[in-house]
Amino acid sequence: MVGTRSKNRRKPDKELKEESEDEHVHSYPPFNNKNNQEMSREELAVQRAREAFRSGKTRPLEFRKQQLKNLLRFFTERKAEIADSVKRDLGKSERGTELFEILGCEGEVHLALEQLSEWAAPRPVEKTLLTLSDQAYVRPEPLGVVLIIGAWNYPWAVTLQPLVGAIAAGNAAIIKPSEVSSNTAKTMEELLPQYLDKDLFPVVSGGVSETQELLRQRFDHIFYTGSSSVGRLVMEAAAVHLTPVTLELGGKSPCYVDRNCDLAVACRRITWGKFVNCGQTCIAPDYVLCEPSVQSRVVDEMRKCIKEFYTEQPLHFEDYGRIINHRHFDRIVGLMEGGCVALGGDCDKKNNYIAPTVLQDVSADSKVMQEEIFGPAIQFINDREKPLVIYVFSNDKKWDGLLQRKHTFDRLSHLRSCLIKSLRMESVNSMRYPPHTQRKMSWARLLMLKISLKTIRRVTLAGMLVGLATFVIQRFLLKPNQSRV
């Protein structure tokens, strides 16, 4: 809902519910000072967080590091509870949860702990003639109280990764998990306060009214992940207090498959990217652009990959999840109506199961092309408008990226991230493909958490120094008869 607030134009809750896709906000009155007895649970949580922040307890880096270590301990000690909550919400396997929810968060925490002192240090800036004799630098300072509104599709990763940054930067944070992934929200509310400061990092659960009430409060930054329709409402709410907002929104993300590329590798990656988490990923490939001459080959390759990843019976395969609820199940099935099914198409509403599905010969004006699918269906067409994200599989390396430089330029520009990834070394990617075996998890943990570029550089440098020392000893220090022994 965009525009000025009006008492006479308030939308009924039913209409708002349909518009907001299970996560809701609404227009709100200005902030009023109240005593504790008059305050809502959400107001009290924000007030306590702000008071705790103003006390200065988040300023010392050691306090931030300790909170990050506590969060890391939470992931280690509560791995079983986290996996169980995701299993009940999305049907995801225990190893799938570790790979796609926990490992990424752990990696973020490790990186923050390693780099925090450098991140928080004053940053020198270029001087002018007027400031040549002065000290000039940028000093990162905490913003204040941050609101993090999580999403249901990756309920732990999407909610807690922004929290890592908030803690590292010295902020307080109100954590609002999605009520759609209800089991995760309950587990997060019960367990996370046992590890983090309860005043600085409270978890506020609830649905429509609780989210609306939170957005009536003043925050210093808001993180929201979800649909574009709700993103507009979040921005409208934030505008009242001129609160900056970070939105991670979905969209229809196409793939372009060039006829001269390695189709087997391209289709393997497309299949994985689309059907992981049962297609419920905000940047999952949504449709494929390819020449008619290679369409049948693409379908055949995807058929092979689906069988390899999820067997011939995905319904009974533990690494293939489920649609989050009946409402989204009905929405996806409705989008597929009228499409020509090339692969899959099986549905079971009782279990919220939709098989990995590929549609072909879809017209540009069909229902499935009018909104983000957010489910396990993908189709082939020839032309669309400019997309939010595009995946390109081609041997042509003439694809331009963006180099980030000046802060002002970055803030006033839209920065499109581009990844030019080689189609070689496919064996390295095998750890992310189903089935998620213990051996693959061991490799994933080793490469994501144990080995870093800094470690590789240090080992390489050490090896070079050892080689240089060996050469010097043999060349200049050892006697000729000793070197021959």
VENPE-V842199 format. One record per pair of residues at least 24 apart in sequence whose ideal C-beta (glycine too) atoms are under 6 Angstrom apart, sorted by the first residue. I is the first residue (numbers start at 0). GAP is how many residues later the second one is. Records with the same first field share a line. If there is no record, write none. Layout:
BEGIN
I=GAP, GAP
END
This chain:
BEGIN
0=232
1=230, 234
18=210
19=210
20=206
21=158
22=155, 203, 207
23=184, 187
24=186, 187, 190, 208, 209, 212
25=186
27=188
30=187
39=173
41=162, 171, 172
44=129, 157, 159
45=171
47=151
48=96, 123, 151
49=95
51=120, 147, 148
52=91, 92, 119
57=112
60=59
63=103, 104, 106
64=48
66=100, 129
67=41, 44, 45, 99
69=125, 126
70=38
71=37
73=121
74=27, 31
77=113
80=106
81=74
84=98, 99, 102
87=95
88=92, 94, 95
89=231
90=230, 231
91=229
92=225, 226
94=341, 346
95=223, 340
100=55, 56
102=345
103=53
104=52, 55, 56
106=341
107=53, 56
108=55
111=52, 56
115=52
141=27, 28, 29
142=28, 77, 78
143=76
144=27, 74, 75
145=25, 27, 75
146=27, 72, 75
147=25, 27, 75
148=27, 75
149=27, 28
150=27, 74, 75
151=26, 28, 29, 172
152=127
154=26, 29
157=67
161=61
171=28
172=28
173=30
174=28
175=28
178=28
218=24
249=32, 122
250=121, 137
251=34, 120
252=30, 32, 33, 134, 135, 136
253=33, 35, 133, 136
254=30, 33, 136
255=33, 136
256=33, 136
257=136
258=32, 35
259=135
260=132, 133, 134
261=161
262=34, 38
263=37
264=158, 161
265=127
266=31, 34, 35, 38
267=37
270=31, 34
271=161
273=104
274=81, 101
276=44
277=43, 98
278=96, 97
279=94
282=106
284=106
285=87
286=92, 94
287=92
294=85
298=43
301=56
302=40
305=50
308=124, 125
313=41
314=38
318=115, 116, 117
321=30, 31
322=29, 31
331=43
334=32, 33
335=41
338=29
END
